[in-house]
Amino acid sequence: MARSAGRGVLVALLTFSTSHAQILTTADTGYFSGPDRTQRLIAGAKKEGSLTLYSSAQVAVMTAVGNAFEKKYGVKVNLWRGASEQVFQRVQTEARAGRLVADLMETAGPSMEAADRARLLQDIVTPVTDELMPETRVAGRPWIASRLSVFTIAYNTNLVRRADIPASYDGFLDPKWKGKLGIEADDNNWLMTVSTALGEERATKLLRDIVTRNGISVHKGHSLMATLVVSGEVPVALTAYVDELDALKKTGAPIDYSFAAPTVAMPTGVGVFKRAPHPHAAVLFADYLLSEEGQRILAANGMVTTNLKVQRLPPDVKLVFMDVGKYLDESAQWARLYREIFLTQAR
């Protein structure tokens, strides 16, 4: 009888131990270490079978990454795509309802920062950290920059010579640019970063003077503005995205770009959720996206990557990274100033 009871206790303990060992979160998998780290993640991810990713990248871009990941590891990637604000809203709604579906989010830095402030993201340790730009990691921040939105000067190659594009924004004070300049309607995050780099007083005066002397047309949406550069309606756009312009260049459109100091970079990041349903697959995918292999797929699809082994920008371009936390705190202030400078004075 005692022996039978002993066996029962032993079985109960083993059952408890096994079930407890299976209940892992990204707080566990995110800190796996040792030479077998990746193999442990792969084994766990294969058992989980799939992961869900919310991303603001174009569907074709992240689908290419997901397909390569699935082919390599046999783990299916379920992708939901939305604008950056939509990604955060969806995550926030699910979290409040206690039914978070996604394992990771990959979107613009301000939305990543908002998710962090909502305490949704889990800090992880990844072996590819040393391959990344130093600015991709910030102490205490549980998300890592996976790609960059780099602001550049776009111009119509039939109307403007590359040699005439100035190396800094001061050059646009020249009267030869009168009636030729355009800007996107909501790039107040760019304004904040330029003001940080140059000093707010100097930056504000410079931009006001450009508008006063030469005028500027304001357009809603970077894609629309790039199209207007191609058509010649806007010979020069002051705030365009490198990746969008590269896509147009490949079609043979008369558009190119040049970098003017300060060159602003807005980080887009990847982060895993504390309550990820598939904690092994979540961390494994973050590793893959940041790795040379994953970053080469992003670069092949026009993205500006953060892995130093996969660089698309000229080596002499010095990036000024946007402080996304500062922007979250001060966005209303910079939106007002942006309207005052460009929308009120534009002509």
Residue pairs with C-beta under 8 A, 6 or more apart in sequence:
24 44
24 279
24 280
25 122
25 274
25 275
25 276
25 279
26 122
26 124
26 272
26 273
26 274
26 276
26 279
26 282
26 283
27 122
27 274
28 279
29 41
29 44
29 124
29 279
29 280
29 282
29 283
30 122
30 123
30 124
30 125
30 272
30 279
30 283
31 124
31 125
32 40
32 41
32 125
32 283
33 125
37 127
38 127
38 284
38 287
40 280
41 280
41 283
41 284
41 287
42 73
42 280
42 284
43 280
44 279
44 280
44 281
45 51
45 73
45 75
45 278
45 280
45 281
45 284
46 73
46 74
46 75
47 280
48 75
48 277
48 278
48 279
48 280
48 281
49 75
49 76
49 278
49 281
50 75
50 76
50 77
50 78
50 278
50 281
51 75
51 76
51 77
51 78
51 103
51 104
51 276
51 278
51 281
51 282
51 285
52 77
52 78
52 79
52 80
52 101
52 102
52 103
52 104
52 277
52 278
53 62
53 66
53 77
53 78
53 79
53 80
53 102
53 103
53 104
53 105
53 106
53 285
54 80
54 81
54 82
54 87
54 90
54 91
54 102
54 104
54 105
54 106
54 107
55 62
55 79
55 80
55 81
55 87
55 105
55 106
55 107
56 81
56 82
56 83
56 84
56 86
56 87
56 106
56 107
56 108
56 111
56 268
57 81
57 106
57 147
57 268
57 303
58 81
58 301
59 79
59 81
60 301
61 298
61 301
61 302
61 303
62 79
62 81
62 106
63 79
64 297
64 300
64 301
65 77
65 288
65 289
65 294
65 297
65 298
66 77
66 79
67 77
68 293
68 294
68 297
69 75
69 77
69 285
69 288
69 294
70 76
70 77
72 288
73 284
73 288
75 281
75 284
75 285
77 285
80 90
80 102
82 90
84 107
84 108
84 110
84 111
85 111
87 105
87 107
87 111
88 105
88 107
88 111
88 114
88 115
90 102
91 100
91 102
91 105
91 115
91 120
91 273
92 115
92 118
92 120
94 100
94 101
94 102
95 118
95 120
95 275
100 120
100 273
100 275
100 276
100 277
101 277
102 273
102 276
103 272
103 273
103 276
103 277
103 278
103 279
103 281
103 282
103 285
104 270
104 271
104 272
104 273
104 276
104 282
104 285
104 286
105 111
105 112
105 115
105 270
105 271
105 273
106 146
106 268
106 269
106 270
106 271
106 289
107 268
107 269
108 149
108 266
108 267
108 268
109 145
109 266
109 267
109 268
109 269
109 322
109 324
110 189
110 324
110 327
110 328
110 331
112 121
112 143
112 267
112 268
112 269
112 271
112 324
113 141
113 143
113 324
113 325
113 328
114 328
115 121
115 143
115 271
116 141
116 142
116 143
116 271
117 328
119 274
120 273
120 274
120 275
121 142
121 143
121 271
121 272
121 273
121 274
122 142
122 271
122 272
122 273
122 274
122 276
123 142
124 142
124 272
124 283
124 286
126 144
126 283
126 286
126 287
126 290
127 287
128 287
128 290
128 291
128 292
128 307
129 137
129 144
131 290
131 291
131 292
131 307
131 308
131 309
132 144
132 145
132 290
132 306
132 307
132 308
133 145
133 306
133 307
133 308
135 145
135 267
135 319
135 321
136 144
136 145
136 146
136 267
136 306
137 144
137 145
142 271
143 269
143 270
143 271
144 269
144 270
144 271
144 286
144 290
144 306
145 267
145 268
145 269
145 306
146 268
146 269
146 270
146 289
146 290
146 295
146 298
146 305
146 306
147 267
147 268
147 298
147 303
147 304
147 305
147 306
148 265
148 266
148 267
148 268
148 304
148 305
148 306
148 319
149 241
149 242
149 243
149 265
149 266
149 267
149 268
149 304
150 241
150 242
150 243
150 263
150 264
150 265
150 266
150 304
150 313
150 319
151 187
151 190
151 239
151 240
151 241
151 263
151 264
151 265
151 266
152 240
152 241
152 242
152 245
152 257
152 258
152 259
152 260
152 263
153 165
153 236
153 237
153 238
153 240
153 257
153 258
153 259
153 260
154 225
154 226
154 229
154 236
154 237
154 240
154 245
154 255
154 256
154 257
155 162
155 165
155 229
155 235
155 236
155 237
155 255
155 256
155 257
155 258
156 229
156 230
156 232
156 234
156 235
156 236
156 254
156 255
157 254
157 255
157 256
158 232
158 254
159 180
159 232
159 235
160 180
160 235
160 236
162 256
162 258
164 176
165 171
165 236
165 258
165 260
166 172
166 174
166 260
167 260
167 261
168 260
168 261
169 194
169 206
169 207
169 210
169 238
169 260
169 261
170 206
171 260
172 181
172 210
172 214
172 238
173 206
173 209
173 210
173 213
173 214
175 213
175 214
177 210
177 214
177 236
178 213
178 214
178 215
179 214
179 215
180 214
180 234
180 235
180 236
181 210
181 214
181 215
181 216
181 217
181 234
181 235
181 236
181 237
181 238
182 216
182 217
182 218
182 219
182 225
182 228
182 229
182 234
182 236
182 237
182 238
183 216
183 217
183 218
183 219
183 225
183 237
183 238
183 239
183 342
184 218
184 219
184 220
184 221
184 222
184 225
184 237
184 239
184 240
185 218
185 219
185 220
185 221
185 342
185 343
186 220
186 335
186 338
187 239
187 338
188 331
188 334
188 335
188 337
188 338
189 266
189 322
189 327
189 331
189 334
190 239
190 264
190 266
191 203
191 207
191 334
191 337
191 338
191 341
192 322
192 323
192 326
192 327
192 330
192 334
193 262
193 264
193 266
193 320
193 321
193 322
193 323
194 203
194 207
194 262
194 264
194 320
195 203
195 204
195 334
196 320
196 323
196 326
197 203
197 262
197 264
197 320
198 206
198 262
204 337
204 341
207 341
207 342
208 341
208 345
210 216
211 341
211 342
211 345
211 346
211 347
212 345
215 346
215 347
216 238
216 342
216 345
216 346
216 347
217 234
217 346
218 342
218 343
218 346
219 225
219 228
219 234
222 239
222 240
222 241
222 244
223 244
225 234
225 237
225 240
226 237
226 240
226 244
226 245
226 248
226 255
228 234
228 237
229 235
229 236
229 237
229 240
229 255
230 248
230 253
230 254
230 255
232 254
240 257
242 257
242 304
242 312
242 313
243 302
243 303
243 304
244 302
245 255
245 256
245 257
246 302
247 302
248 255
249 255
249 256
259 313
259 314
259 317
261 318
262 318
262 320
263 317
263 318
263 319
263 320
264 319
264 320
264 322
265 304
265 319
265 320
265 321
265 322
266 322
266 324
267 306
267 321
267 322
267 324
270 286
270 289
270 290
271 286
272 279
272 282
272 283
272 286
273 282
276 282
288 294
289 295
289 298
290 306
290 307
291 307
292 307
292 309
292 310
295 305
295 306
295 307
295 309
295 310
296 310
298 305
298 310
299 305
299 310
299 312
304 312
304 313
305 311
305 312
313 319
327 334
